[in-house]
Amino acid sequence: MARYSRRRCGPVGLAVALFLDSHGVGVRLVDKSDHPSTTSWTQFFNPRSLELLEASGVTANILKESHS
């Protein structure tokens, strides 16, 4: 049974889930959609958010795919 459950999480929620999973905490992500979204509500990442996401290894891809 998951000890952490998250519904409709964005990039930071997903990073939290990755972090918890990497530390042995059971995680369950729930989404009502059966396919990936083609849009994002995220407008920007501040430097601290990017620093925290670095541990999950996604920062380089975020910067590569971002529209600056």
Backbone as a printed PyTorch tensor [residue, N CA C, xyz], in Angstrom:
tensor([[[  0.8420,  -1.1870,   0.0000],
         [  0.0000,   0.0000,   0.0000],
         [  0.8830,   1.2450,   0.0000]],

        [[  0.5340,   2.1860,  -0.8270],
         [  1.3010,   3.4260,  -0.9160],
         [  1.1410,   4.2440,   0.3620]],

        [[  2.2550,   4.8160,   0.8120],
         [  2.2160,   5.7150,   1.9730],
         [  2.0620,   7.1540,   1.5300]],

        [[  2.2320,   7.4230,   0.2510],
         [  2.0930,   8.7700,  -0.2990],
         [  1.2590,   8.6570,  -1.5620]],

        [[  0.2180,   9.4520,  -1.6370],
         [ -0.6560,   9.4160,  -2.7960],
         [ -0.8280,  10.8370,  -3.3180]],

        [[ -0.7500,  10.9960,  -4.6170],
         [ -0.8450,  12.3290,  -5.1950],
         [ -1.7350,  12.2750,  -6.4220]],

        [[ -2.6210,  13.2470,  -6.5390],
         [ -3.5210,  13.3310,  -7.6810],
         [ -3.1920,  14.5920,  -8.4760]],

        [[ -3.1160,  14.4520,  -9.7860],
         [ -2.8660,  15.5740, -10.6960],
         [ -1.6130,  16.3630, -10.3440]],

        [[ -0.5100,  15.7120, -10.2400],
         [  0.7130,  16.4240,  -9.8720],
         [  1.4360,  16.9440, -11.1030]],

        [[  2.0390,  18.0810, -10.9350],
         [  2.8600,  18.6710, -11.9860],
         [  4.3020,  18.2530, -11.8080]],

        [[  5.2080,  18.9970, -12.3770],
         [  6.6270,  18.6360, -12.3080],
         [  7.1630,  18.5020, -10.8850]],

        [[  6.7710,  19.4090, -10.0120],
         [  7.2800,  19.3380,  -8.6370],
         [  6.6750,  18.1480,  -7.9020]],

        [[  5.3940,  17.9000,  -8.0880],
         [  4.7620,  16.7280,  -7.4740],
         [  5.3860,  15.4330,  -7.9550]],

        [[  5.7040,  15.3820,  -9.2390],
         [  6.3820,  14.1950,  -9.7720],
         [  7.7840,  14.0570,  -9.1880]],

        [[  8.4700,  15.1840,  -9.0170],
         [  9.8020,  15.1350,  -8.4070],
         [  9.7220,  14.6420,  -6.9750]],

        [[  8.6990,  15.0870,  -6.2410],
         [  8.5040,  14.6050,  -4.8640],
         [  8.2790,  13.1040,  -4.8810]],

        [[  7.4570,  12.6280,  -5.8010],
         [  7.1890,  11.1920,  -5.8970],
         [  8.4760,  10.4180,  -6.2030]],

        [[  9.2900,  10.9200,  -7.1280],
         [ 10.5660,  10.2650,  -7.4410],
         [ 11.4860,  10.2340,  -6.2250]],

        [[ 11.5550,  11.3570,  -5.5240],
         [ 12.4010,  11.4470,  -4.3350],
         [ 11.9440,  10.4440,  -3.2720]],

        [[ 10.6500,  10.4230,  -2.9910],
         [ 10.1400,   9.5070,  -1.9690],
         [ 10.3680,   8.0560,  -2.3740]],

        [[ 10.0970,   7.7380,  -3.6420],
         [ 10.3010,   6.3680,  -4.1200],
         [ 11.7540,   5.9530,  -3.9890]],

        [[ 12.6650,   6.8730,  -4.2940],
         [ 14.0930,   6.5390,  -4.1970],
         [ 14.5330,   6.3200,  -2.7530]],

        [[ 13.7120,   6.7630,  -1.8050],
         [ 14.0130,   6.5540,  -0.3880],
         [ 13.1130,   5.4890,   0.2420]],

        [[ 12.5260,   4.6510,  -0.6080],
         [ 11.7830,   3.4970,  -0.1230],
         [ 10.3570,   3.7680,   0.3300]],

        [[  9.8250,   4.9520,   0.0540],
         [  8.4460,   5.2620,   0.4260],
         [  7.5430,   4.8790,  -0.7390]],

        [[  6.5230,   4.0890,  -0.4720],
         [  5.5880,   3.6900,  -1.5190],
         [  4.8380,   4.8950,  -2.0560]],

        [[  4.7060,   4.9840,  -3.3700],
         [  4.0720,   6.1320,  -4.0180],
         [  2.9960,   5.6420,  -4.9780]],

        [[  1.8710,   6.3620,  -4.9930],
         [  0.8140,   6.0870,  -5.9640],
         [  0.4180,   7.4170,  -6.5970]],

        [[  0.5330,   7.4850,  -7.9200],
         [  0.1060,   8.6660,  -8.6630],
         [ -1.1970,   8.3270,  -9.3750]],

        [[ -2.1710,   9.2000,  -9.2660],
         [ -3.4860,   8.9480,  -9.8490],
         [ -3.8210,  10.0790, -10.8120]],

        [[ -4.2210,   9.7160, -12.0150],
         [ -4.6350,  10.7050, -13.0070],
         [ -5.8850,  10.1960, -13.6860]],

        [[ -6.8620,  11.0800, -13.9040],
         [ -8.1050,  10.6470, -14.5270],
         [ -7.9540,  10.3880, -16.0250]],

        [[ -6.8990,  10.9350, -16.6220],
         [ -6.6720,  10.7610, -18.0460],
         [ -5.9000,   9.4720, -18.3030]],

        [[ -6.1870,   8.8450, -19.4250],
         [ -5.4550,   7.6220, -19.7730],
         [ -4.3260,   7.8830, -20.7740]],

        [[ -4.0230,   9.1770, -21.0050],
         [ -2.9260,   9.5190, -21.9150],
         [ -2.2120,  10.7680, -21.3960]],

        [[ -0.9560,  10.9630, -21.7990],
         [ -0.2020,  12.1350, -21.3380],
         [ -0.8300,  13.4400, -21.8340]],

        [[ -0.6920,  14.4720, -21.0500],
         [ -1.1840,  15.7900, -21.4370],
         [ -0.2830,  16.3970, -22.5060]],

        [[ -0.8690,  17.1870, -23.3730],
         [ -0.0820,  17.8770, -24.3970],
         [  0.1590,  19.3350, -24.0150]],

        [[ -0.3890,  19.7590, -22.8860],
         [ -0.1980,  21.1290, -22.4080],
         [  0.3230,  21.1000, -20.9770]],

        [[  0.8680,  22.2220, -20.5540],
         [  1.3940,  22.3270, -19.1910],
         [  0.9340,  23.6390, -18.5830]],

        [[  0.6390,  23.6230, -17.2930],
         [  0.2790,  24.8370, -16.5750],
         [  1.5170,  25.5410, -16.0380]],

        [[  2.6370,  24.8660, -16.0810],
         [  3.8670,  25.4450, -15.5410],
         [  4.3560,  26.5450, -16.4710]],

        [[  4.5330,  27.7350, -15.9080],
         [  4.9870,  28.8720, -16.6950],
         [  6.4990,  29.0570, -16.6050]],

        [[  7.0660,  28.7430, -15.4420],
         [  8.5060,  28.9010, -15.2550],
         [  8.9640,  28.0770, -14.0700]],

        [[ 10.2550,  27.8240, -14.0230],
         [ 10.9000,  27.1990, -12.8780],
         [ 11.8700,  28.2130, -12.3110]],

        [[ 11.7880,  28.4460, -11.0210],
         [ 12.7700,  29.3440, -10.4300],
         [ 14.0610,  28.5530, -10.1850]],

        [[ 15.1620,  29.2370,  -9.9810],
         [ 16.4490,  28.5400,  -9.8210],
         [ 16.4380,  27.4890,  -8.7090]],

        [[ 15.7590,  27.7480,  -7.6050],
         [ 15.7250,  26.7760,  -6.5020],
         [ 14.9710,  25.5120,  -6.9200]],

        [[ 13.8690,  25.6700,  -7.6630],
         [ 13.1310,  24.4950,  -8.1400],
         [ 14.0090,  23.6420,  -9.0380]],

        [[ 14.7520,  24.2860,  -9.9410],
         [ 15.6520,  23.5360, -10.8170],
         [ 16.7300,  22.8290, -10.0180]],

        [[ 17.2130,  23.4830,  -8.9820],
         [ 18.2280,  22.8700,  -8.1210],
         [ 17.6750,  21.6210,  -7.4340]],

        [[ 16.4500,  21.7150,  -6.9290],
         [ 15.8340,  20.5630,  -6.2590],
         [ 15.5260,  19.4410,  -7.2400]],

        [[ 15.1280,  19.7990,  -8.4590],
         [ 14.8380,  18.7830,  -9.4640],
         [ 16.0960,  18.0900,  -9.9680]],

        [[ 17.2510,  18.7160,  -9.7980],
         [ 18.5170,  18.1560, -10.2670],
         [ 18.7480,  16.7380,  -9.7270]],

        [[ 18.3390,  16.5060,  -8.4900],
         [ 18.5290,  15.1880,  -7.8750],
         [ 17.7880,  14.0930,  -8.6340]],

        [[ 16.7010,  14.4500,  -9.3190],
         [ 15.9460,  13.4400, -10.0640],
         [ 16.4860,  13.2420, -11.4760]],

        [[ 17.4420,  14.1030, -11.8760],
         [ 18.0590,  13.9550, -13.1800],
         [ 17.2600,  14.5220, -14.3380]],

        [[ 16.2530,  15.3310, -14.0720],
         [ 15.4150,  15.8410, -15.1560],
         [ 15.7340,  17.2750, -15.5690]],

        [[ 16.5920,  17.9630, -14.8170],
         [ 16.8440,  19.3830, -15.0760],
         [ 17.3870,  19.6240, -16.4850]],

        [[ 18.3190,  18.8250, -16.9300],
         [ 18.8930,  19.0180, -18.2660],
         [ 17.8200,  18.9180, -19.3450]],

        [[ 16.9130,  17.9510, -19.2150],
         [ 15.8320,  17.8090, -20.1980],
         [ 14.8630,  18.9800, -20.1300]],

        [[ 14.5750,  19.4570, -18.9250],
         [ 13.6800,  20.6120, -18.7820],
         [ 14.2800,  21.8110, -19.5020]],

        [[ 15.5460,  22.0670, -19.2640],
         [ 16.1960,  23.2130, -19.8930],
         [ 16.2840,  23.0500, -21.4080]],

        [[ 16.5260,  21.8240, -21.8630],
         [ 16.6240,  21.5670, -23.2970],
         [ 15.2760,  21.7800, -23.9920]],

        [[ 14.2030,  21.3550, -23.3420],
         [ 12.8720,  21.4140, -23.9470],
         [ 12.1390,  22.7310, -23.6830]],

        [[ 12.6830,  23.5740, -22.8280],
         [ 11.9740,  24.8060, -22.4570],
         [ 12.0170,  25.8270, -23.5830]],

        [[ 11.0670,  26.7140, -23.5090],
         [ 10.9860,  27.8240, -24.4680],
         [ 11.3910,  29.0800, -23.7310]],

        [[ 12.5990,  29.5350, -23.9660],
         [ 13.0760,  30.7090, -23.2280],
         [ 13.0650,  31.9450, -24.0950]]])
